[in-house]
Amino acid sequence: MGADKGFFRKLMSILETNDIAVEHMPSGIDSVSLIISDLELNSKLEKVMEEIRIYCNPDSIICYPNMALIAVVGRGMIKTKGISAKVFTALATEGINIRMITQGSSELNIIVGIENADFEKAIKAIYEAF
């Protein structure tokens, strides 16, 4: 992916052509994740995944449906040690598996992706931890 010039442009073009908005797009050195509302995809999922396979040629492509995003936000986070640990511990204590983690360099928020079924329990656990 990193050596493939135009990868992100091709990817975003496929989504735009299919009228799909991206809610969040965390990426790493050799991976990119697209967080897209289930309602956006409707019956387009298979078509879009096939177009990505053809035009972007990724090593692999996986879809994880029914994921909820939770953002923990605060201006003081950058100066406070252990915020991430507190969030992760609260979720682990409740038996909630974290499927995705992202935090920008501004450290104003931490976003975790979890199963939709765990959403309310996760919100309560995080709220009680702080």
Helices and strands as residue ranges (DSSP letters): H 7-17, H 38-41, H 45-56, E 67-73, G 75-79, H 83-93, E 100-102, E 109-115, G 116-118, H 119-129
